[in-house]
Amino acid sequence: MSQPTVPQTFRAIDVIRKKRDGAELSRAEIEGLVSAYTKGEIPDYQVSAWLMAVVLKGMTRPETAALTDAMLHSGDVLDLSSLAPKKVDKHSTGGVGDKTSLVLAPLVAAAGVAVPMISGRGLGHTGGTLDKLESIPGFNVNLSVAEFCRVLEICGCAMIGQTAEIAPADRKLYALRDVTGTVESPYLICASIMSKKLAEGIDALVLDVKTGSGAFMKSEKDAAFLAELMVETGERMGKQVVALITDMDQPLGNMIGNALEVVEVVEVLRGGGPEDLRELCLELTGWMLHLGGVSNTVAEGKQQGAKLISSGKALQRFQQMVELQGGDPRVIDDPKRLPQAQYNMQVPSLKAGYLTSMQCEQIGTACVILGGGRERKEDSVDPAVGIVLHKKVGDRVAAGEPIATIHYNAEAKAARARQLIEASCLVSDAPPAAKRPLIHRVIGKSGENN
Ligand code: URA
């Protein structure tokens, strides 16, 4: 006699247990979990447990594909085919002081490639593009799809967050991962990034996969694994994708903290700014323009980018985007209009020598402690606080010379941040043996022969 069939109803607890025990989840189980969470039918604590099981047990390729697809289809997928230029975006896996998106969107748009950018908030010790943009008084990262498309049509770039309409599953999962120690999984990072990016209606994507002490993927091997996972996912969906493995063993640029980073973005768009930040922005621009079909080679794209900065066109485009998204465009000429912390404090070097390393994750954590990031989901960020670095790895430093300045609004938080920064900066008698490259390697079929 055949067994009666048991009706299959979705139960979060079964999916959590199955992943905890290391078994492979079916597409239906993953879709069930993502859909129930997006609709608010299962609580944060169950999804947190499932996320932790994924961090510990990993995911197979079919599971990763199912998760990406479920997150992508949790909302609308934009059709931007009516826009004439190619649509190209860039996304970073997260770093400290990484403000390249704010430079790239207007710069690449000024070259004639459209940049529809859906970004995230701060995650763990890393900063988030949305929090940086929101430090500009009035800037609205919550545009409707119609408004997003309007801004894109007018100025060639628009920058928003995951919404109730686009990638809503990532919006909820991202906020939960931020505060539950569940960021550091290549499978979750891949699904989070690729679901947002594939929802944007892009033709091509440049990924900036960070490696080093301030990255989620500390070793180059782990960064390459994540890069390959994302490139494979994008190519499966018919997109041109290239991933640059770039260095995050020390913060990028000198400023860390939301409003401070906007100041540095404006410096770069004016043709100044720190060398490492400028160099990475131009390299990523070169790739975006090359994949966007407006330059024959990456090198030519870099040159075009440099010209658009020196002519002032990229900065004008940034100002236009800020205004179209409701932000105060006067901050570009007068950065004092950005939120300013009440106090600042220097962190002097305890000895003379060379700055040989920085524990970059701890520097990012120091900024979170100051209030520049979140420790709980419901926390709001303080846009004004942050850290300005006066030294980079390899620089000489005298005893008592400031390595950093902390911008703060609360004494106790500043004291904790100072301890972390002091413990993170290693000053030695001899300079570091070798300089780490800014670009480690390039991954992806679209990256061959350029
Ligand atoms: N950026 C994202 O959008 N998601 C992640 O999980 C990590 C970095």
Boltz pocket constraint, residues with backbone or C-beta under 6 A from the ligand:
constraints:
  - pocket:
      binder: B
      contacts: [[A, 92], [A, 93], [A, 94], [A, 119], [A, 120], [A, 123], [A, 183], [A, 188], [A, 189], [A, 190], [A, 192], [A, 193]]
      max_distance: 6.0
